[in-house]
């Protein structure tokens, strides 16, 4: 037999400093001899009932049974907070402070795989989110949010969806085109998937009777004649907007996946239908579209036909975080992990990363790894960061490669402008900028250019990366097909060729970290092809 009960721990100033706390922490005790699902259920119920009183950072579970006997994957899947699980015996021997430090300081909060889902992991963009939510709820405009890779578009759409759902005025449906088009690139399948997302968006949507498409087929392949999907979708949206008092918002990510195959006319037909439904129900149906490039709204025609999205979207660019938001990401996450950054270190980091969220997180992860065994608060100084600058550049290289690949494919003139700036060719830059003012504006909007005085690239890692790329190209003859042993690829030295095919060659490469330890890795060098087409492979 056993029992369970809990306490609200009010943090003192020492705990606030050590763990970045601003609210009380739930400590739940269980005297059952083995794991009980009710322990986790009681935790979740207490957190929900306590509202904003409890910290969303972590909670503590103290039990008689060994924490290793509990399946964290099974029991914590629905928890927003990190769970610190401690046995009573270990608590008596070591004390709560020491155990919390060991657990909380070992986590790498900077290393978020994929887009952020929890509100506690999201930083900045408050004004943009407030503005878009207002536009959706008042029905004033359709919105497109565009930014280069790893700038946080998907995370932003996640936060928008949560805000809209929590406000209770709007049914918010999310659709990731990278996922849907990987299953079936046909626009009819995309329309069916959107219908399923709308059906799942809220119980009030599911309570409506008379749907012909929404929720009627367990899979797309169950539909006998898929051409009916277009008619049924239009019928169900009209039924939804007629019967529901709530507005409906569709959030679509990776929009460029739709017009990668414009010859099939799927993009044009899809958006003609959605735009037509918007016209039938003014202000009731809102679209928020995310992607790397606003070309979908800038092209007058697609596949020889009028583009339904041309001049239809209110375009928002997602640039780097502001200095205030970037500092908040660095110091808040660092504080929760026992890492304190001096003002000089924070300033150096902002110059290095320019407010790019993925670069900031990569830097934070590198600092965490340098002090992986810490049990107390560590103060990180500017010299500390300079000592691991090479390692920071290596961690950020993949992020920068993805960013530049998309820019080079979709905006080659903008890429050329950046190359002139990074190489110090200001005269050539100014000549090109005078000829292409809209391309210069693109770079400003993406946060890759500051030109109030002397034009410059505000992300130092990006500037350095472009210089390294140019150096690699200059060292290799233009007709060379292979890289030789000993050649440098950025900070990496080629050791040997591992494999070669029609598409790419893979090399073993090595580099030295800050401790002069040899780090080995593999580098894939493309022989041809569209760089941004590698995005799926890089993400995987």
Secondary structure as the mmCIF struct_conf table of DSSP 4:
data_model
#
loop_
_struct_conf.conf_type_id
_struct_conf.id
_struct_conf.beg_label_comp_id
_struct_conf.beg_label_asym_id
_struct_conf.beg_label_seq_id
_struct_conf.end_label_comp_id
_struct_conf.end_label_asym_id
_struct_conf.end_label_seq_id
STRN STRN1 UNK A 4 UNK A 9
HELX_LH_PP_P HELX_LH_PP_P1 UNK A 10 UNK A 11
HELX_RH_AL_P HELX_RH_AL_P1 UNK A 13 UNK A 19
BEND BEND1 UNK A 23 UNK A 23
STRN STRN2 UNK A 24 UNK A 24
STRN STRN3 UNK A 25 UNK A 30
BEND BEND2 UNK A 33 UNK A 34
HELX_RH_AL_P HELX_RH_AL_P2 UNK A 37 UNK A 50
HELX_RH_3T_P HELX_RH_3T_P1 UNK A 51 UNK A 53
STRN STRN4 UNK A 54 UNK A 54
BEND BEND3 UNK A 56 UNK A 57
STRN STRN5 UNK A 58 UNK A 63
BEND BEND4 UNK A 64 UNK A 65
HELX_RH_3T_P HELX_RH_3T_P2 UNK A 67 UNK A 69
BEND BEND5 UNK A 70 UNK A 70
HELX_RH_AL_P HELX_RH_AL_P3 UNK A 72 UNK A 75
BEND BEND6 UNK A 76 UNK A 76
TURN_TY1_P TURN_TY1_P1 UNK A 77 UNK A 78
BEND BEND7 UNK A 80 UNK A 81
STRN STRN6 UNK A 82 UNK A 87
HELX_RH_AL_P HELX_RH_AL_P4 UNK A 88 UNK A 94
HELX_RH_AL_P HELX_RH_AL_P5 UNK A 96 UNK A 106
BEND BEND8 UNK A 107 UNK A 107
TURN_TY1_P TURN_TY1_P2 UNK A 109 UNK A 110
BEND BEND9 UNK A 114 UNK A 115
BEND BEND10 UNK A 118 UNK A 118
HELX_RH_3T_P HELX_RH_3T_P3 UNK A 119 UNK A 121
BEND BEND11 UNK A 124 UNK A 124
HELX_RH_AL_P HELX_RH_AL_P6 UNK A 126 UNK A 138
TURN_TY1_P TURN_TY1_P3 UNK A 139 UNK A 139
STRN STRN7 UNK A 142 UNK A 146
TURN_TY1_P TURN_TY1_P4 UNK A 149 UNK A 150
BEND BEND12 UNK A 151 UNK A 152
HELX_RH_AL_P HELX_RH_AL_P7 UNK A 153 UNK A 167
TURN_TY1_P TURN_TY1_P5 UNK A 168 UNK A 168
BEND BEND13 UNK A 169 UNK A 169
STRN STRN8 UNK A 170 UNK A 176
HELX_RH_AL_P HELX_RH_AL_P8 UNK A 177 UNK A 183
HELX_RH_AL_P HELX_RH_AL_P9 UNK A 187 UNK A 200
BEND BEND14 UNK A 201 UNK A 201
HELX_RH_AL_P HELX_RH_AL_P10 UNK A 203 UNK A 206
TURN_TY1_P TURN_TY1_P6 UNK A 207 UNK A 207
BEND BEND15 UNK A 212 UNK A 213
TURN_TY1_P TURN_TY1_P7 UNK A 214 UNK A 216
BEND BEND16 UNK A 218 UNK A 219
HELX_RH_3T_P HELX_RH_3T_P4 UNK A 220 UNK A 222
BEND BEND17 UNK A 224 UNK A 224
TURN_TY1_P TURN_TY1_P8 UNK A 226 UNK A 227
HELX_RH_AL_P HELX_RH_AL_P11 UNK A 228 UNK A 243
BEND BEND18 UNK A 245 UNK A 246
STRN STRN9 UNK A 247 UNK A 253
HELX_RH_3T_P HELX_RH_3T_P5 UNK A 255 UNK A 257
TURN_TY1_P TURN_TY1_P9 UNK A 258 UNK A 258
HELX_RH_3T_P HELX_RH_3T_P6 UNK A 259 UNK A 264
HELX_RH_AL_P HELX_RH_AL_P12 UNK A 266 UNK A 280
TURN_TY1_P TURN_TY1_P10 UNK A 281 UNK A 284
STRN STRN10 UNK A 285 UNK A 291
BEND BEND19 UNK A 292 UNK A 292
TURN_TY1_P TURN_TY1_P11 UNK A 294 UNK A 294
HELX_RH_AL_P HELX_RH_AL_P13 UNK A 295 UNK A 298
BEND BEND20 UNK A 300 UNK A 300
STRN STRN11 UNK A 301 UNK A 302
TURN_TY1_P TURN_TY1_P12 UNK A 303 UNK A 304
STRN STRN12 UNK A 305 UNK A 306
TURN_TY1_P TURN_TY1_P13 UNK A 308 UNK A 312
STRN STRN13 UNK A 313 UNK A 317
HELX_LH_PP_P HELX_LH_PP_P2 UNK A 320 UNK A 322
HELX_RH_AL_P HELX_RH_AL_P14 UNK A 323 UNK A 336
TURN_TY1_P TURN_TY1_P14 UNK A 337 UNK A 338
STRN STRN14 UNK A 339 UNK A 341
HELX_RH_AL_P HELX_RH_AL_P15 UNK A 343 UNK A 353
TURN_TY1_P TURN_TY1_P15 UNK A 354 UNK A 355
HELX_RH_AL_P HELX_RH_AL_P16 UNK A 357 UNK A 370
TURN_TY1_P TURN_TY1_P16 UNK A 371 UNK A 373
BEND BEND21 UNK A 376 UNK A 376
STRN STRN15 UNK A 378 UNK A 380
HELX_RH_AL_P HELX_RH_AL_P17 UNK A 382 UNK A 387
TURN_TY1_P TURN_TY1_P17 UNK A 388 UNK A 388
HELX_RH_AL_P HELX_RH_AL_P18 UNK A 389 UNK A 410
HELX_RH_AL_P HELX_RH_AL_P19 UNK A 412 UNK A 422
TURN_TY1_P TURN_TY1_P18 UNK A 423 UNK A 424
HELX_RH_AL_P HELX_RH_AL_P20 UNK A 426 UNK A 435
HELX_RH_AL_P HELX_RH_AL_P21 UNK A 437 UNK A 445
TURN_TY1_P TURN_TY1_P19 UNK A 446 UNK A 447
STRN STRN16 UNK A 450 UNK A 450
BEND BEND22 UNK A 452 UNK A 454
STRN STRN17 UNK A 456 UNK A 456
BEND BEND23 UNK A 458 UNK A 458
HELX_RH_AL_P HELX_RH_AL_P22 UNK A 460 UNK A 475
BEND BEND24 UNK A 476 UNK A 476
TURN_TY1_P TURN_TY1_P20 UNK A 478 UNK A 479
BEND BEND25 UNK A 482 UNK A 482
HELX_LH_PP_P HELX_LH_PP_P3 UNK A 483 UNK A 484
TURN_TY1_P TURN_TY1_P21 UNK A 485 UNK A 486
STRN STRN18 UNK A 488 UNK A 489
TURN_TY1_P TURN_TY1_P22 UNK A 490 UNK A 491
STRN STRN19 UNK A 492 UNK A 500
BEND BEND26 UNK A 502 UNK A 503
STRN STRN20 UNK A 504 UNK A 512
TURN_TY1_P TURN_TY1_P23 UNK A 514 UNK A 515
STRN STRN21 UNK A 518 UNK A 526
BEND BEND27 UNK A 527 UNK A 529
HELX_RH_3T_P HELX_RH_3T_P7 UNK A 531 UNK A 534
HELX_RH_AL_P HELX_RH_AL_P23 UNK A 535 UNK A 539
#
